[in-house]
Amino acid sequence: MKFFRMFFIVFVAVTLFFTLLYKFVNPPLTPLMAQRFVEQIFDEEKEVRFKRDYVPIEDISPNLINAVVASEDGKFMQHSGFDFEELKRSYKSNKANKGKKIRGGSTISMQTAKNAFLFPHRTYVRKAFEAYFTKLIELMWGKKRIMEVYLNIIEFGDGIYGCEAAAQHYFNKSAKELTKTEAAQLAVSLPNPRKFNPNNRTQYFNKRVRTIKARMYKVDLSKKTKPKK
C-alpha cells in the first residue's frame, strides 16, 4: 500500500511538472514524433524526414485556427475538454458499424493531450491517461495555449510536424500567410495526414475542403485566441 501511495504521489508530481512546463515551453519532442522517426529509420523505402518549426499563435493565420475548429472540434470554445454529445454519437456509430471506419469523437484538447504526452496506441489505459491530461491542460493552459501547442505539434504529413513546417513544405510560405483554401486543405488532412494531404488530393479530399471552407464562414475564433490588449 505504501508503494502504491508513493507511486501515485510521484506520478501526480511529474505530470503536473511537465504540464506546467509545457504551458511556457514548447514540447521538444513528442512520443509520436519519436515513434515516427524510428519507423522511418527501419523502413528502407521511406526517406528519413523530420520537419518542425515552432511559432507563436500570433504568427499563425486565423484561417488555420478557424479551419481546424470547423473540421475537428466545432465546440472548442464551449466545452471543458470533452464534447460528450460527439463522444456519444461516435460510440453509437462505431458500435453499429463494427469492422468499418472508426468515427472519432476527440476534441482538439484531447488530441493535444494525446500528442504532447502519450503514444498513439488505442487502449483503454491510454484513453484514461488522455482524459487525465486533457483536464490538466484545460485547467492549466487555457484555450489559447492549447490551440498554440496543438497547431505546433500535430502531424501534417510523413515527418512533418506543426503548421509552420506544413505551410513551408506544401505551399512555400509561412503559417501566417495561409489562405482559406490552404488552411482548409491542412485541416482536412489531419485525420490521416500521411495518406491525404495537399500533395495528394483526391475527389473526396477536395469535397471536404469545400465543406470546411463553408463552415469557416460561421467560425471566428481568431479574436478569442489572441492575447487581450
N, C-alpha and C positions, 0 to 999 in steps of 0.2 A: 504493500500500500504506500509506503514511504517513497519507493522508487517511482511509482506512477504519479504521485503528487509532485515530486521533483521534476519529472519529465514534463508534466503539464505546465509547471511554472516556467521552465526553460523554454518550452515551445511558445508560450504566450509572449515571453520577453523577447525572443528572437524575432518572431513575426511582427510584433509591434515595432521593434527597432527598424527592421527593413521597410516596413510600410511607412514609417515616419521619415526614414532616409530618402525614400523614393518620392516623397512629397516635394523635396527640394533638389534631389539629384536624379538624373535620368538613369534607368537601369542600364548598366554597361553591357550586359549580355542576358538574354532571356533563355529559359530552358528550351524553347522551340528553336531559337537560333542555334544553340549548341547541338541539338539533335539533327537539324537540317545540315549543319556543317559536317558532322561526322558521316551522315548519309552520303553527302557529295564526295567525300574523300574515298569511301569504299565503293562508289559507283563509277566504274571506269568510263561509262557512256556519258556521264554528266560533267559539265565544267564546274570547277570549284569557284563559286562566286559568293561574295559577301559585300553587299552594298547597304550602307546605313549612314544617315546624317541627321542628327537631332536638330530640330528647330523649335523655337518658342511658338506658342499658339498665335501670337501676333504676326508671325511670318507664314501662316497657313491660310490659304484662301477661304473666306467664308463659304464659297461654293462647295468646297470639300466637306466642311463641317455640316452644311445643310444636306449634302448628298448622302453621307454615311448615316445621318439620323433618319432621313427619308427611306433609306434602304434597310438599315439594320435595327433601328430602335426608335420608332416614332414617338414614344412616350418618355424619351431620355430625361427630359427636364422635369417630368411629373413624378416618376417612380423613385423609390429609395434604394434602387439596386436591382429589383426584381419586378418584372411585368407578369404578375400572376395570371392574368387573363390569357396572355400569349402562351405562357407555360402550360396552362390547362388545355388550350387548343392544340398545342404541339403534342402533348401526351395523348390526347384522343386521336389525333391524326396518325401518329406513329403506331398506336395500338391497333387501329383499324387497317393499317397498311403495312403489316409486318413483312419484312423482306424487301420493301421498296425504299425509295429515297427518304432519308430521315429529315423530318421538319424540325428546324432548330427553334428554340424559344429563348435563347440567350440574349440578354441586353448588352449594350456597349460596356456597362460597368462589369458585368460577368465576364465578358471577353477580355477586358483589360486585366482583371484579376487573374484569369487563367493564363494569359500570355506573359504577364510580368512575373508570376511566382510559380507556375506549375507546368508539368509536361502535358501534352495534349491527349493522352490516352483516356478512353471512355471507360471509367469505372465509377462505382458509387462512392468510393473513398475520395477519388479526385473531385467529384461533384460536391462532396461535403466540404472539402477544403476550399473549393471555388466559392461556395456560399459564404464561408467564413471570411475569406479575403475580400469578397465583394462588399460585405458590410463594413469591413475595416476601411477600405478606400473611400467608400461613400461618407463615412464619418470623419476621416482624417484628411482626405484630399479635397473633396468637393467636386462639382461637375466640371469646372473649367480645367482642373488638373487631370481629371480622369480622361477628358477628351484629348488633352495635350499628349498624355502618355500613350493613349490608345493609337492616335494617329502617327506616333513616332516609333512604335514597336510592332505594329501589325504587319503581317506578311502580305506583300503585294505581288509576289512572283517568286520564282526559284532563286533564292539568295538575295532577295530584295526586301528590305525592311524599312518601314516608315515612309511617310508621304513625300518627304524631300527626295529620297533616293528613287522612289517610284516616278515622281514628276520628271526628274532628270533622265531616268532610264527610258521612259516611254514617250516623253514629249520634249525633251531637251530644254526644260525650263524649270524654274523654282516652283515649290508648292504654293507660294504666294500668288503666282501668276496663272493658276489653273482656271480655265473657263468652266462654265456649267457643264458642257458636254464632256470635257476631260475629267472633271470631278465625278460625274455620274459613271463614267467608264471605270474609274478606280473603285468606286463604291460597289458597282455590280460584280467586280472580280473577287471581292472579299470572301464569299463562301468557299471558293475553290480557286485561289489566285494562281496556282501553278498550272491549272488547266485552262481557265478562262481569264484573259487579261486583254488590255488594249492592243497587244500584238497578235492576239488570236481571237478575233471577234467572229462569233457565229451569228446566225439569224436570231437565235434565242437571246444571245448577248445584246445585240442591237435593240431588240424589242424591250428588254429590261432597262436599257439605258434610256429609252424614250419614256418608259413608265416612271423611272426615278426622276427624270427631269421635270415631268408633270407634277410629281409630288413635291419637288423642291420649291415650287412657287408657293406652296402652302406652309413651308417651314422657314423660319427666320430666327436662327439661334445665334448668329454671329454677335449680336449685341449682348446677349446673355452670357456668352463665354469669354468676352473681352473684359479686362480689368476696368473697374469703375474709375472715372477720373476724379 
